[in-house]
Amino acid sequence: MLSLWLWIGGQVIHVSASHQHFHPHSIKIPGDITLGGLFPIHARGPHGINCGELKKEKGIHRMEAMLYALDQINSDPYLLPNITLGARILDTCSRDTYALEQSLTFVQALIQKDTSDIRCSNGEPPIIRKPERVVGVIGASASSVSIMVANILRLFEIPQVSYASTAPELSDNNRYDFFSRVVPPDSYQAQAMLDIVKALGWNYVSTLASEGNYGESGVEAFMQISREAGGVCIAQSVKIPREPTPGEFDKIIRRLMETSNARGVIIFANEDDIKRVLEAARRANLTDHFRFVGSDSWGAKSSPIAELEDVAEGAVTILPKRASIDGFDQYFMSRSLENNRRNIWFNEFWEDDFRCKLTRPGVKLDPDKKKCTGEERIGQDSSYEQEGKVQFVIDAVYAVAHALHSMHLNLCPSQAGVCSHMDPVEGRSLLDFIRAVNFNGSAGTSVLFNENGDAPGRYDIFQFQMTNHSHPGYRVIGQWTNNLRLNLEDMQWSGGDKSVPDSVCSFPCEPGERKKMVKGVPCCWHCELCDGYQYQLDEFTCETCPSDMRPAPNRTTCRPTPIIKLEWNSPWALVPTSIAMLGILATSSVVITFIRFNDTPIVKASGRELSYVLLTGIFLIYLITFLMIAEPGVVVCAFRRLLLGLGMAITYSAMLTKTNRIYRIFEQGKRSVTPPKFISPSSQLVITFILISVQVLGVFVWFAVIPPHTIIDYEELRPPNPDLARGILKCDMSDLSIICCLSYSIVLMVTCTVYAVKSRGVPETFNEAKPIGFTMYTTCIVWLAFVPIFFGTAQSTEKMFIQTMTLTVSMSLSASVSLGMLYMPKVYVIIFQPEQNVQKRKKSFKAVVEVASLSQKQNGETKIEPDRSQ
């Protein structure tokens, strides 16, 4: 702080010496109370030079607005009556360091200088003119300049009211406590721009900022607000250097194109940078690619887009809500060289505006330029359009005037002019009065400040359009006052297109697709299809449908899985039912034939009792086909369990009893003439029914443990493609339970086959061993083929149909083999060769023993039972 004071003191002495009695770079308006003014009369000069070319609008228009406001206030009998406001107006040359040097003029009167050792040539102390005391400063324009100046003015408690500085950091009341502004800060502007981006449906944009406080703080405010609000991501954040190198803007465009999906570009930049960005976009042949959202530095200005209208088409810009001040237009257009001598830069403006040259003593006139006559008129002989910040300059001056008026009423009641309590004006007290003002400004809107010295946010939103107008121009499409009101129907883009262009990192996922977020970029994602049996639970999650459901075609929900069963008209059912029908007819024919010829020798010789049992088993085997195809229900499922193994158990129990009887008889005959036990028909029936009862008992135990019921199997027919998924209505019989149900019958079959093999040497004349043997061999082959087919189709999508058909056909074939080999020859003889169906002589067991011992082969049927025919 000490070094700062020493630097200020040195600079003040320098400024005092160079500005003694008059200020060649400032305007002095005498008055009872003096206000300071800071305006960018000139642009920044090239390297090594402070000031450049004249700025007509931002400089002269704004400065004249302050002079106009002073005239209006001083002529108002109700505002600061009997008090005249004066001014000391300086040129900042759009450079912060130069502005700081100039602003030291405002603090000269507040620094005490020791002149005790200074004497005139006659020995008298010098008479030093006391500099005017500046009570408040209007300005500056650029935020960087205001920040630099505010750091000095706050040390001397001089209030400062800006008409154009919008940097968010100036809202810091701890660092810039004497700074106020009649324009809203960029934080409001950034919020308004964010609201615009969201209203357009954009979530992925780039930012572009000119180096410096205005551009960088504006973009920083936008990025901070977008982070806090969420929903908008920054693709690229590019800074334009203060001194760009050749090709710099082409590099900027190439960098923006690295994220080409981010077509929206938020731009906080000065006019020159905006123009050069548009030029670079045209050179890159990207005229219709970018969609700019410009800050108030772009506003509704024509200069940044001159001859670049095709690139700027559709640009949305923002500008603090303003109105053209008619009184200022009349004032300014009436200015001339004669009546505006107080403006020391007016001659320069005159030459620039009318493109002529004023004659000056000792200066030779340039022959290439016309001579100014002084009779030219602004707005008639030159183009004129009121600069956008004129309203705010006037409001800033009036804000200080109203504060001084309130201060005068409070400190000098009933006194005309400046009283002792206001001489000098205390800066801290004046600041409090400034912050408390609330009046209707030049545009009719209220002027007031919040606790940080910021004005409320009120913006007009423009869009540059080239159609629907007689000529290209900016059109108001909405307003922002703490919230956005945007007329989307008034917006149009390239070629008059009404549809809003996209500026998104990733397009919305299709129904049934989930978002897989890109790490670190919340607005970017990849769309992944909810595959298989998954559906889209929410935008980020795929869930598997319940087992009884499958995803809908769009995969946004689940739908019930269709339930199927084996239909009677299905080819899988027609084949086995046809075989079963033929088998039932054949079996019925055999039974009818046997009943009709029940007392004939062949029927008796075949063992009538066991034959009827065996034929019953064959009939049940054919019958099970219809139960296996019938619609599952509790009754159907119960009969499936009961009859699936029962028919085969009956058939093979009877066959086993027969083969075992034959085997025992001939084996006994080899050893003794005494017949074996339990070879009578009644004994055979008891043995057969005992064997059958094992199967029946097992089924009833199964009934007790697991009562029969139906299930819907959703897993069996659940292929990768969920559209093919089906629930299968079936009985609660798994593949294992079916095999277990048939296992006893298979044991009987294998045992019967073993006895058939052992009895293969018995003469045909005496028994049925060989037909039974051939039957069992063929049956074994059928069931050996059944096993690989049945279990080999376990993964097939038509498993149920194939297995049902395989099982029923295998059972029907085994029944047909038994029927064909054991009974069809007998039926043939009974019907077509009745002459052979005659009684033959009985053979005693002694004869059987004799035959067995001699092992002679006999032709014809063998009568085994001693003493009576079979």
TORGUVO-678036 format. One record per residue (C-alpha): residue in one letter; x, y, z. Coordinates in steps of 0.5 Angstrom, whole numbers, plus 500, padded with zeros to 3 digits. Layout:
! residues N
aXYZ/...
This chain:
! residues 870
m500500500/l506505502/s509504495/l502505491/w501511495/l509513493/w507512486/i501516486/g504521489/g509521484/q504521478/v500526481/i506531481/h507529474/v500530472/s500537476/a506539472/s503537465/h496540466/q498546470/h492551468/f489547463/h488540460/p489539453/h486532453/s480534457/i474538457/k472542463/i465544465/p465549470/g460548476/d459548483/i460541484/t464537479/l463530476/g469526473/g468523466/l472517463/f470516455/p474512450/i474518445/h480514441/a481507440/r487503443/g494506439/p499501436/h505499440/g508505443/i503510442/n497511447/c491513443/g489511436/e483513431/l477517434/k471512436/k465516434/e459512437/k463509443/g467515444/i463522442/h456520442/r457517449/m461523452/e456528448/a451524452/m454526459/l454534456/y447533454/a445530461/l449536465/d445541461/q438538462/i440537470/n442544470/s436547467/d431543471/p429547477/y427542481/l433538481/l439541484/p436548484/n441553485/i447548484/t450547478/l454541476/g460541472/a465536469/r472534468/i472529462/l478525460/d479520454/t481513456/c484511449/s481504451/r487503455/d487501462/t494504464/y493510460/a486511463/l489510470/e494515469/q489520466/s484519472/l490521477/t487528475/f481527479/v485526486/q490532485/a485536490/l485530495/i493530496/q496535500/k503538497/d508541501/t510548498/s514551504/d520551500/i518554494/r519561493/c518566487/s523570484/n521576488/g521571495/e514571495/p511564496/p507562490/i500562488/i498555486/r491554483/k487549487/p485544482/e477542482/r475537487/v471531483/v466528487/g464522483/v466519476/i462517471/g465511467/a469508465/s467504459/a471498458/s471493464/s478493464/v479500465/s474501470/i477496474/m484499474/v481506476/a476503481/n482501485/i485508485/l478512486/r476507492/l483509496/f480517496/e473515497/i470517490/p464514488/q464511481/v458510476/s459506470/y455506464/a458500460/s462496465/t459489466/a465485468/p462480474/e468481478/l466489479/s460486483/d465484489/n463490494/n469488498/r474490493/y470495489/d466498494/f465505491/f463502484/s456502482/r453501475/v447503471/v448497467/p447489469/p453485470/d455480466/s453475471/y446477469/q448477462/a451470462/q444467466/a440470460/m445467455/l444460458/d437461458/i437462451/v441456450/k437452454/a430455450/l434453444/g434446446/w442446446/n446442451/y453443448/v456449446/s463453445/t465459448/l469465445/a472470449/s477476448/e483477452/g481481458/n476482464/y470483459/g471477455/e474472460/s470474466/g464474462/v465467459/e467465466/a461467469/f457463463/m461457465/q460457472/i452458472/s452453467/r456448471/e451450477/a445449473/g447443469/g444441463/v449445458/c456443457/i462447454/a466443448/q471448447/s473455451/v477459446/k481465448/i482471443/p489474444/r490481445/e495481440/p493476435/t498473430/p497472423/g492466422/e490466429/f483466427/d483461422/k486456428/i481458432/i476456427/r479449426/r479448434/l472450434/m471444429/e474439433/t468439436/s463440430/n457438434/a457444438/r455449433/g453454438/v458459440/i457463446/i462469444/f464475449/a469479444/n470486442/e467488435/d474487432/d475480434/i467478432/k469481425/r475477424/v472471427/l466471422/e471472416/a475466418/a469462418/r467464411/r474463409/a473456412/n467455408/l463454414/t458460413/d452456415/h455452421/f456456427/r450459431/f453465435/v450467441/g453474442/s454478448/d452486449/s459488446/w455485439/g448487441/a445490435/k451493432/s452493424/s459494424/p462487426/i458484421/a458489415/e459485409/l459478413/e451478413/d451471411/v456468416/a452472422/e445470419/g441467425/a446470430/v442471437/t445477441/i443480447/l443488449/p441491456/k434494455/r434501452/a431506448/s433511443/i433518447/d429523442/g432529446/f439527445/d438526438/q435533437/y441535441/f446532437/m444533430/s444540432/r451540434/s456544430/l463547430/e460554432/n456551438/n460546441/r466549442/r467546449/n468539446/i475539444/w475533440/f469535436/n473538430/e476531429/f469528430/w467533424/e472531419/d471524420/d464524420/f463528414/r470526411/c473533410/k478537412/l478543417/t483549415/r488550420/p493556421/g500553418/v497547416/k497545409/l490542406/d491535403/p488536396/d485529396/k480531401/k475536401/k475542405/c470542411/t465548410/g462548417/e455548414/e454540414/r449537418/i449531422/g444526420/q443530413/d450530410/s452524414/s449517417/y447518424/e444512429/q444513436/e449509440/g446504444/k449506451/v447513450/q441512455/f446509460/v450515460/i445519461/d442515467/a449515470/v449522471/y442523473/a444517478/v449522481/a445528481/h439525484/a444522490/l447529490/h439532491/s438527496/m444529500/h443536499/l436536502/n438531508/l444536509/c442543507/p435543508/s432550506/q438552504/a440554497/g446552494/v452548496/c452549504/s458548509/h456541510/m457539503/d463543502/p467538501/v462533499/e464526503/g465521498/r462515503/s456519504/l455520497/l456513496/d450511500/f445516497/i447513490/r446506492/a439509495/v436512489/n430510485/f428514479/n425513472/g431514467/s431517461/a428511457/g422510463/t425504466/s427505474/v434506475/l436503482/f442499485/n443493489/e447492495/n453491490/g452497486/d449493480/a443495476/p437490475/g438485469/r433487463/y435485456/d433485449/i434479445/f435480438/q436475432/f440478426/q435476420/m436476412/t429474410/n422477412/h425484412/s426489406/h433489408/p437485413/g437487420/y436485427/r429483430/v427483437/i425476439/g424476446/q426479453/w430477459/t428480466/n430475471/n427470467/l427469459/r421470455/l423468448/n418468442/l421462438/e416462432/d419469431/m426466430/q429464423/w435461421/s439460414/g434461408/g428463412/d428456416/k424456422/s427449425/v432450431/p439448429/d442442433/s448444438/v448437442/c454433444/s449427443/f443426440/p437423444/c437415444/e432412441/p426408445/g429402448/e436405448/r440407454/k445412455/k452410457/m455417459/v462419457/k466420463/g467427465/v462430460/p455430462/c452432456/c455426452/w453419451/h453413447/c447410446/e446402447/l441398445/c437394451/d438387448/g436380449/y430380454/q432387457/y427393457/q429401458/l427402465/d430409465/e434413460/f440410464/t438403465/c436397462/e433392466/t431384465/c424383464/p421378469/s421371467/d414371464/m415377460/r419379454/p420386452/a415390447/p418392440/n420399442/r423396449/t420401453/t416396457/c415389458/r409385455/p406378457/t410372453/p405368449/i403362452/i403356447/k401348447/l401343442/e395343438/w392338435/n392341428/s400341428/p404337424/w408335430/a401332433/l398329426/v403324425/p403321432/t396321433/s395318426/i400312428/a396311435/m389311431/l391306427/g394302433/i388303436/l384300431/a389294430/t389293437/s381293437/s381288431/v385283435/v381284441/i375283437/t378277433/f380274440/i374275443/r370272437/f374266437/n376265444/d375258444/t379256438/p385252439/i390258437/v387263442/k387258447/a394256445/s397263446/g395264453/r388268453/e389271460/l395274459/s394276452/y388280454/v392283459/l398284454/l393287449/t390292454/g397294455/i398295448/f392299447/l394304453/i400305450/y397308444/l392311448/i397315452/t399319445/f392323446/l394324453/m400327451/i397332446/a391334450/e391341453/p394340460/g390340466/v390337473/v386331470/v390330464/c396331468/a394326473/f392321467/r399322464/r403320470/l399314471/l398311464/l405314461/g409308464/l403303466/g401301459/m408299458/a409296465/i403292463/t405289456/y412288458/s410285465/a406280461/m411278456/l416277462/t411273465/k411269459/t418268457/n420267464/r415261464/i417258458/y425259460/r423255467/i419250464/f425248459/e430249464/q426244469/g425239464/k433239463/r434237470/s427233472/v420231470/t417235475/p414241473/p416248476/k411252480/f407257478/i406256471/s398255471/p394261468/s392264475/s399264477/q401267471/l396273472/v398274479/i405274477/t403279472/f399284476/i404284482/l409286477/i404292474/s403294482/v410296482/q409301477/v402303480/l404304487/g410308484/v405313481/f401314487/v407315491/w408321486/f401323487/a402324494/v409327494/i407332488/p400333486/p399333479/h398340476/t400344470/i406349469/i408355464/d415354462/y418360460/e425358460/e424352455/l423356449/r427363451/p431364444/p436370444/n430373440/p425375445/d420376439/l420368439/a419367446/r414363448/g411360455/i409353454/l403350458/k405343460/c404338466/d409338471/m413333468/s420334467/d425330462/l428326468/s421325471/i419322464/i425317464/c424315471/c416314470/l419309464/s425306467/y421301471/s418299464/i425299461/v427294466/l422290465/m423290457/v431289458/t429283463/c424280458/t430281453/v435277457/y430271458/a428271450/v435271449/k436265454/s430261451/r432262444/g434255443/v427252445/p423249439/e418253436/t413247436/f413248444/n413256445/e412263443/a419265445/k422266438/p417271437/i417274443/g425275442/f424278436/t419283439/m424285444/y430286440/t426290435/t423294441/c430295444/i433298438/v427303438/w428305445/l436306443/a434310438/f429314442/v434316447/p439320443/i433324439/f430325446/f436328449/g439331443/t434336442/a434339449/q437346446/s432346440/t427352440/e422346438/k424342444/m417340447/f414338440/i420334438/q420330444/t413329445/m413327438/t419322439/l416319445/t409318443/v412315436/s417311440/m411308444/s407307439/l412303435/s414299440/a407297441/s406296434/v412291434/s409287440/l402287436/g405285429/m410280431/l405276437/y398277434/m398279427/p400272425/k395269429/v389273427/y392272420/v391264421/i384265425/i381269419/f385267413/q387259414/p382257419/e384250417/q390250421/n386253427/v384246430/q386242436/k392238436/r394233441/k396234448/k403234450/s405231457/f410235461/k414228460/a414229453/v416236454/v422234458/e424229453/v424234447/a428239451/s433233453/l434231445/s433239443/q430237437/k426242433/q419242432/n414245427/g408249429/e405251436/t408248442/k403245448/i407247454/e402246459/p401239462/d394235462/r391241459/s391246453/q393253454/
